[in-house]
Amino acid sequence: MSAVAEKEPYDAIIVGAGAAGIGIAITLQDAGIENFLVLERHTLGASFDRWPAETRFISPSFPTNSIGMLDINSVALGTSPAHALDEEHPTGEEYARYLRSVAEHYEVPVRQHVAVESIGKKQGVFHLLSSQGEFRSKNVIWAGGEFQFPKLNGFVGSHLCIHTSRISSYHSLEGDNFVIIGGYESGVDAAYHLALRGKRVRLFDAGHPWASATSDPSVALSTYTKKRMREERFRAYVELLPHAPITNVSRSDGGFLVTTADNHRVETPVAPLLAGGFVGGHHLISSLFEKREDGFPLLNQNDESTLTKGLFLTGPSVRHDNHVFCFIYKYRQRFAVVAKAIATSLHLSAEDLEHYRRWGMYLDDLSCCGEECVC
Ligand SMILES: Cc1cc2nc3c(=O)[nH]c(=O)nc-3n(C[C@H](O)[C@H](O)[C@H](O)COP(=O)(O)OP(=O)(O)OC[C@H]3O[C@@H](n4cnc5c(N)ncnc54)[C@H](O)[C@@H]3O)c2cc1C
């Protein structure tokens, strides 16, 4: 990655070089901000590189840019994963390749293998303590993501399960009979790939996500997944068990004993797979945010901490009212809002961001219609 003129304190430091970190970095450039840096504890796109090998994007990519509509999985104007990868539903590894090519093209200054360990603020300047020493900046954008911070403590014995984010390939899992806990996207994806290999799966969920009628894929299963669930293999090999919250997993002579809230017990020879979601990396700096009732950071209209001026959040943990920004096409809508706020605080005009509006991007308000599809 190219080095820009390095001046401490930086105007902004972005923590994390995933989809959100790279996307917001390019938007900062478009806002005229040059003195910034992206710090990444592993390598650019590391989370995507760690997806199970068989897992693909559920949101489809299509090269629509020529008509002024951004590819749904794009993080930067004028780029398209569909075009770059020749794939409609890329794997994680493919998408990481797209991110690296975009970062290279825009010469995003990424410093890899720098883990940010804590963030403090003294006399208006942020001090980021990292595995590679201290960095100072006027603004910080947290883009640490969720994938590398799985939720592992939802019930007694959950540590005995294998979280789906820790599985490198469903192909390599030993056994013929599986229990999966959690029936939203990751759980169904795991069940699908195991069923394709002729493995029997019992899929438990506390609710009934397979029957949800809402149109919002942050809450209901995607069309891509529903279609896979209709396949013969899935229907033959996967048993769906709704309204069955798991309260306990323990070891037994035959392997593992899984107990539901109504005391129903099933035995499984291999460790249950846990698809129970993520806690997110922002817990590392939770003292710098007020909390919403649901535990997510409370943000002002610019996605800035209400407690710590100059600290912004970007990515899937952004919440406003009842809006969940957990997909790329959702949280990228906030990039220009954050970039404009930082540029304005630095007395830059940010006028080049105006053309984001033509791509349907927000600049200064939430602009969500908040409506669900009616047909
Ligand atoms: C199985 C699966 C399928 C999905 N499918 C889709 C889909 O089809 N469409 C879609 O839009 N979304 C999908 N998502 C969601 C999407 O992947 C996430 O929203 C996206 O990865 C979030 O990007 P991010 O940049 O916020 O996080 P990440 O990609 O996780 O990037 C965060 C980066 O921050 C780094 N980091 C973390 N902490 C620190 C630290 N302290 N110091 C330095 N660096 C740090 C990490 O190493 C990482 O590289 C899917 C998610 C999963 C798990």
The ligand as a Tripos MOL2 file, in Angstrom:
@<TRIPOS>MOLECULE
LIG
   53    58     1     0     0
SMALL
NO_CHARGES

@<TRIPOS>ATOM
      1 C1        -21.1060  -15.8950    6.7370 C.3       1 LIG1
      2 C2        -21.4260  -14.4570    6.4460 C.ar      1 LIG1
      3 C3        -22.0640  -14.1160    5.2650 C.ar      1 LIG1
      4 C4        -22.3420  -12.7810    4.9830 C.ar      1 LIG1
      5 N1        -22.9420  -12.4790    3.8050 N.ar      1 LIG1
      6 C5        -23.1410  -11.1850    3.4930 C.ar      1 LIG1
      7 C6        -23.7190  -10.8150    2.2470 C.ar      1 LIG1
      8 O1        -24.0610  -11.6390    1.4200 O.2       1 LIG1
      9 N2        -23.8840   -9.4890    1.9730 N.ar      1 LIG1
     10 C7        -23.5140   -8.5270    2.8580 C.ar      1 LIG1
     11 O2        -23.6980   -7.3490    2.5680 O.2       1 LIG1
     12 N3        -22.9930   -8.8480    4.0470 N.ar      1 LIG1
     13 C8        -22.7950  -10.1440    4.3890 C.ar      1 LIG1
     14 N4        -22.2680  -10.4700    5.5960 N.ar      1 LIG1
     15 C9        -21.9450   -9.4240    6.5060 C.3       1 LIG1
     16 C10       -20.6330   -8.7920    6.0910 C.3       1 LIG1
     17 O3        -19.6700   -9.7750    5.8710 O.3       1 LIG1
     18 C11       -20.1600   -7.9100    7.1640 C.3       1 LIG1
     19 O4        -21.1080   -6.9240    7.3310 O.3       1 LIG1
     20 C12       -18.8190   -7.2820    6.7780 C.3       1 LIG1
     21 O5        -17.7760   -8.1850    6.7940 O.3       1 LIG1
     22 C13       -18.4700   -6.2570    7.7520 C.3       1 LIG1
     23 O6        -17.3340   -5.6080    7.2770 O.3       1 LIG1
     24 P1        -16.4310   -4.8920    8.3120 P.3       1 LIG1
     25 O7        -15.3760   -4.1870    7.5400 O.co2     1 LIG1
     26 O8        -17.2570   -4.1110    9.2630 O.co2     1 LIG1
     27 O9        -15.8200   -6.0740    9.1810 O.3       1 LIG1
     28 P2        -14.6130   -7.0640    8.8610 P.3       1 LIG1
     29 O10       -14.6610   -7.5000    7.4560 O.co2     1 LIG1
     30 O11       -14.6190   -8.0630    9.9520 O.co2     1 LIG1
     31 O12       -13.3480   -6.1060    9.0110 O.3       1 LIG1
     32 C14       -12.9050   -5.6410   10.2630 C.3       1 LIG1
     33 C15       -11.3950   -5.6100   10.2420 C.3       1 LIG1
     34 O13       -10.9520   -4.9990   11.4330 O.3       1 LIG1
     35 C16        -9.8070   -5.6700   11.8990 C.3       1 LIG1
     36 N5         -9.7190   -5.3820   13.3350 N.ar      1 LIG1
     37 C17       -10.6000   -5.7500   14.2930 C.ar      1 LIG1
     38 N6        -10.1830   -5.2990   15.4960 N.ar      1 LIG1
     39 C18        -9.0360   -4.6260   15.2780 C.ar      1 LIG1
     40 C19        -8.1120   -3.9470   16.1390 C.ar      1 LIG1
     41 N7         -8.3180   -3.8690   17.4560 N.pl3     1 LIG1
     42 N8         -7.0200   -3.3630   15.5790 N.ar      1 LIG1
     43 C20        -6.7930   -3.4240   14.2420 C.ar      1 LIG1
     44 N9         -7.6300   -4.0800   13.3930 N.ar      1 LIG1
     45 C21        -8.7300   -4.6610   13.9080 C.ar      1 LIG1
     46 C22       -10.0700   -7.1190   11.5550 C.3       1 LIG1
     47 O14        -8.8950   -7.8810   11.4520 O.3       1 LIG1
     48 C23       -10.7940   -7.0180   10.2190 C.3       1 LIG1
     49 O15        -9.9260   -7.1180    9.1180 O.3       1 LIG1
     50 C24       -21.9830  -11.7870    5.9000 C.ar      1 LIG1
     51 C25       -21.3460  -12.1280    7.0880 C.ar      1 LIG1
     52 C26       -21.0580  -13.4490    7.3630 C.ar      1 LIG1
     53 C27       -20.3690  -13.7880    8.6390 C.3       1 LIG1
@<TRIPOS>BOND
     1     1     2 1
     2     2     3 ar
     3     2    52 ar
     4     3     4 ar
     5     4     5 ar
     6     4    50 ar
     7     5     6 ar
     8     6     7 ar
     9     6    13 1
    10     7     8 2
    11     7     9 ar
    12     9    10 ar
    13    10    11 2
    14    10    12 ar
    15    12    13 ar
    16    13    14 ar
    17    14    15 1
    18    14    50 ar
    19    15    16 1
    20    16    17 1
    21    16    18 1
    22    18    19 1
    23    18    20 1
    24    20    21 1
    25    20    22 1
    26    22    23 1
    27    23    24 1
    28    24    25 2
    29    24    26 1
    30    24    27 1
    31    27    28 1
    32    28    29 2
    33    28    30 1
    34    28    31 1
    35    31    32 1
    36    32    33 1
    37    33    34 1
    38    33    48 1
    39    34    35 1
    40    35    36 1
    41    35    46 1
    42    36    37 ar
    43    36    45 ar
    44    37    38 ar
    45    38    39 ar
    46    39    40 ar
    47    39    45 ar
    48    40    41 1
    49    40    42 ar
    50    42    43 ar
    51    43    44 ar
    52    44    45 ar
    53    46    47 1
    54    46    48 1
    55    48    49 1
    56    50    51 ar
    57    51    52 ar
    58    52    53 1
@<TRIPOS>SUBSTRUCTURE
     1 LIG1         1 GROUP 0 **** ****
